Amino acid sequence: MAYINENFIKIPPTYLFSEIAKRVEQHKAENPSAKIIRMGIGDVTLPLPDASVDAMIKAAEEQRHVETFRGYGPEQGYEFLRQAIVENDFRARGIKLDVDEVFVSDGAKSDTGNIGDIFGVDNRVAITDPSYPVYVDTNAMAGRAGEPNEFNEWDKLTYLPCNENNNFVPQLPTEKVDMIYLCYPNNPTGTTLSKQQLRTWVEYAKANRSIILFDAAYEAFITEENVPHSIYEIEGAKEVAIEFRSFSKTAGFTGTRCGYTVVPKELVGYTHQGEAVALNKLWLRRQSTKFNGTSYIVQRGAEATFTPEGRKQVKQLIEYYLENARIIREGVSKVGLKVFGGVNAPYVWVKAPENMGSWEYFDYLLKQKNIVTTPGAGFGRSGEGYIRFSAFGSRENTMEAMERIKR
């Protein structure tokens, strides 16, 4: 008899975006002529930067010849990309990192889910609420979350509510926690933490020997000065934090797949006997065992985003989506709804009209306006009463959607 991991069957069977897709398909079937504008899932719509495409074509051509053919690459990524990451994303901001502290992968979603492999199941985990569903679900799969209640909240997780009352800034937990998920700029709310607010979390982690899992997938969208692009801008953060980055939204690699994780060498976890163990070595062991590396061709495309041409083209992509976010913010504000985010992130977090729940407002926009959004309740209990607009659509569709809402 083969026994299953019973943690999987504790998780609600319908993933948020699967439920959205189901409702959209039903609406399309009932209204086949409707022009639906999708502003829900955070997938990009503009093509890859020319610099990346050219680099991948060149890399693919290399695979045609014996002299330049490449088979298996290093599981942690080719040094040419890791070096470019260190120089451009960190040293350019005054952050010292070594190349072997950077691990290239197929995306931040994979790494934020897989990182739990190197941590024990008896760690107490804190998660901001609302939050990206992967943080909760992967801990539930591993057995760290415990049992869910009727609100799909888990009894072994510590939830950190983020809402209008606290300006979407999570408060320090009242109980000791061991692992802390922070995503800033935030998905789904599009809000940020200042350097001082993030410093408070670093100090908490140092005092409690906790580990911060810092998802910085949207750092390229930051426009304001006091918003840190990396947690390592905070003194002492390399002793307590793992950082996740992605080329998906930055350079349109959602389908191409490339990201990376930074695990500083001074970062340690502990055995039950109190022995300190370097997490960098554990993550290297995990990746070497379970991951065969990101495609050489893709890594050449990612490397090209750091060239002068690539940087210029990426900047144009970011500016395009941020302009969409501005259009959404202003459009929704004009109909009297409260709006958050969208300044340092490609997401706009909107409070639903009075007395309407998240799914109720989602259904209203879908059925009455043919607009697909994401209900905030799908990101956690504190997301109830909000919806998320994605700015990753086309300019034409973004403007049309706002006109529909005004009507």
Buried (B, 14 or more C-beta within 10 A) or exposed (E): EEEEEEBEEBBEEEBBBEBBBEBBEEBBEEEEEEEBBBBBBBBBBBEBBEBBBBBBEBBEEBEEEEEEEEEEBBBBBBBEBBBBBBEBBBEEEEBEBEBBBBBBBBBBBBBBBBBBBBBBEEBBBBBBBBBBBBBBBBBBBBBBBBEBEEEBBBEBBBBBBBBEEEEBBBEEBEEEBBBBBBBBBBBBBBBBBBEEBBBBBBBBBBEBBBBBBBBBBBBBBBEEEEBBBBBBBBEBBBBBBBBBBBBBBBBBBBEBBBBBBBBBBEBBBEEEEEEEEBBBEBBBEBBEEEBEBBBBBBBBBBBBBBBEBBBEBBEEBBEBBBEBBBBBBEBBEEEEBEBBBBBBBBBBBBBBEEEBBBBBBBBBBBBEBBBBBBBBBBBBBBBBBBBBBBBBBEBEBBBBBBEBBEE
